[in-house]
Amino acid sequence: MWDVIKDWVFNIIHFFYDFCGDWGLAIIVVTVIFRVLISPLMHKQTKSSYQMQKVQPLMQEIQRKYADDPQRQQEEMQKLYAEAKFNPLAGCLPMLLQMPIFIALFQVLSEMGSRTQGTTYEFYNLVPSLVMRPSEAFSMGFGTFVPYLILMVVFAAATFLPMILMQMGNKDNPQRKQTMIMAAVMSVFMLWISWGSPAGVLLFWGASSLIGIAQQQISMRIMKRRDAEAAETIEVKPIEVDVTRKVKKPRPTKKDTGKKR
């Protein structure tokens, strides 16, 4: 089954290679198509993170109030998630969907020499070989290593840049510092992974992450605009006061007074 997935990934890349004549451009085209397909999930992920920021003070209040009662704390958290329509797992789905493609592409590029013959795997004149690893390029001299170093930095930084951008817009969050430290540590870990990864994998993941950042920023602007419009509507809407007026009885006229006499 896994071999079928790898063949499927290779055939798609090879299909676009036949059109553009460049392996790197073919990988980028496949990446763009993939990101377009999962864009609804990316929007849900960004929406979930945005909702998380909005309910963060309430979550902290629940944690403080029910610190000695974990069961009640969990129940209140679930109620809060339901009211805010927040799904903690929504942010993990796009990442999980990319992992099989990441692993398959890693193995396909490692086996590229046996899959195709008589071709170079360069990305125009920018990257000499997409099947070469940065560790191999480093042994050939710094000039050869530079484009691989750039791919490594993009691969590591772009992976966690969305998390950093999200925290920059949430300055009042007390967990902001911890999140930034975790992002920095994970970026270093990704640099270590990229050291032994084929350049084509770094190109795919880096391009995918950069497109994801653009998608995130667009979604954030849409949601912030909607919140601003909703707040403006509430402020501008006139206050309706339900006042029940007493019905006044008609005053007696002179004719009516004369009749009584």
N, C-alpha and C positions, 0 to 999 in steps of 0.2 A: 504493500500500500504506500509506504513512504517513497519507494522508488518511482511510483506513478506520480506522486506530487512533485518530485524533483524533475522528472521528465516534462511534466506540465509547465513548471517554471522555466525550464530551459527552452522549450518550444515557443513559449510566448516571447521570451527575450530574442530568440533567433528570428521569429517572425518580424519583429520591428527592426532587427539588424539588417534583414534583407531589404528593407525600405530605405533606411537612413545610412547604412554602411558603416556604422560606428557602434561598438558595443556599449560604450558609456552613454551615448545618447539613447540607445535602446533601453538601457536600465532606467534612465530618467523618465522616458515616456511611460514605461510600465509603472513606475512609482507614481506619476501623476494620475494615471488611470485608477490605480489602487486607492489613492487618497480621495479621489472623487467618489468612488464607490462607498467608502466608509465615512464620507462627510456627514451624513445624518447622525452616525454614532459619535463623531467628533463634536457635533453641536450639543448632543446630550451630555457628553463628558464635560464640556465647558459650562453648560447650564448647571450641571451638578456641582461643579466647583464654585460657581457663582452663588448658588443657593447655600453652599457650605459657608461661604464668607458671611452671608446675611444672618444665618442662624448660629454662628459661632458664639456670640455673647450669651444666647439662650442655652447653648450646650454647656458652656462653662458654669452658668448659674445652676443648671441641673446637677452637674458634677460636684459643685460645692455644697448644694443643699442636701443631696442624698449620698454624700461620701461614705457614710456608715451603712448604707443599705444598697448593695450592688444590684439586687434584683429590681427594686423600685427604680433605681437609676436607669437600668436597661429598659424598663417599661416606659418611663418618661421619654427616653431617647427615641424609642420607636414611635411614640405619639408625635413627637416633634418632627421626625422624618416624614411621617404620613401627612402632617399638616403643611409642611413646607415642600412636599413632593420631592424630597431629596433621597437619592439612592446612592449609598456609599460605594457600591460596586460598579456604578456606571463609568467611573473614571478609569477603571482597569481594562475595560473591554477592548478599546482600540489598541492598547499595548499588547494584549493577549492575541489579537488577530494578526498583528504584525510578526509575532515571534515565529510561527511556523514558516512564513515566507523568508524571514531572516535566516533561520537555520537551513532551509532548503537552498537558498541562494548561496549561503556559505559553502555548503557541500558541492553545489553545482560548479561554482567558480574554482573550487579546489580540484574538481575533476575535469575542468574545461579542456585540458590538454588531451585527454583521452576521448572527449566528445567531438572535438573539431580538430582538423589538421590543416596546416598551411595558412594559418591566419594569425594576425596580431590582435591583442586584446587591449589596445590603447584607447584612451579617451581623447581623441584628436591629438593635439601636441601637448596637452596639459598633464596627463598621466601616462607614462610609458606603457604600463601593463596593469590591467585591472585584476589579474590573477596573482600578482605579486603582493606580498605582505610588507608592511612598513619595516619589520625586522630584517627582511631580506634586502630592501632598498637601502637601509642604513649602512649595510656592509659594502655598498657600491659607491659610497661617497655622499657628502652632504647635498651636492647639487641634485643628485638623483632622488634623495630622500625628501627634499622640500615639498613637492606636491603631495606626497604621502603624509607628511606632517600636517599640512593644511587639512587634508581629509580627516585625520585623527582629531584635530581640534574641533572641526565642525561636527564630527560624529559625537564627540563627548559633550560639547557645549550645547548643541541644539537639542539634545535629548532631554535635558532638564531646564532649558531656558523657559519653556512655558510655565513651569512651576515657579520660577523666579519672577517672571513678569506678573503672575497672579498675585504673589506676595507683595510686590512693589506697590500695587494698587490697594493694598489692605494694611496700612501702616499701624492701625490700632490693634492688630492681631498680636497677642502676646507670644504666640507660637511662631511668629515670623522668623525670628533669629534661628530657632531650631531647624526650621524648614530650609533656610538658606545654607546652614552648615551641612545638612543632609544632602542638599543638591550639590554642594562643592565636593563632598566626599564621594558621592556617586559618580560625579564627572571624572574624578581621578580614577575610579574603578573602571569606567568606560574607556579611558585612555589605555589602561592596562589590557582590556579586551581587544581594543583596536590594534594593538601592537602585533598581534598574531593573526589578524583577520585580513582576507583578501581585499584589495582596494575597491573592487566592485561592490562588496558588501558595505563598506564605509560610504561609498557614493550613494547607494540605495537608502541607507538609514539616515544619512545626513540630509539628502534631498527630501525624504519623507518627513523628517522632523521640521525642516524649514517651512514646508508647505503646511504642516500641522500648526506651526506658530501663526502663520497668516490666517488660517481658518479660525484659530482661537481668538485672535484679535478682532476679526470680523464679527464673530458670535458675541463677544463681550460688548462691542459697540452697539449691536442690535439690542441686547438685553438692557444695557444702561439707558439707551434712548427710550425704550418702552417704560422703564421705571420712572424716568423723568417725565414722560408724557402722562403717566398715571398719576404722579404726584401733582403735576400742574392741573390736571382735571379736578382733583380733589380740592385744591386751593381755590380755583376759579368758580367752582359750582356754587351757586347761591344757596344760602341756608333756608330751608323751607320750614316755616313755623306753622303748626296746625293750631289755629285760634278759632274757637267756636264763639261766635258773637251772639249775644242775647237778642232775641227778636223784640223790638220795641212795640208796645201796645199803642194803637192810634189814640191821639188826644181827643177828648170829647169836644165837639163843636158847639156853637151857640144854639143851633136848632135842637141838638140832642138834649141840651140843658133845659130848653123851654118845654119840651115834651114831658120831661120828668116832673116839672112843676104842674 
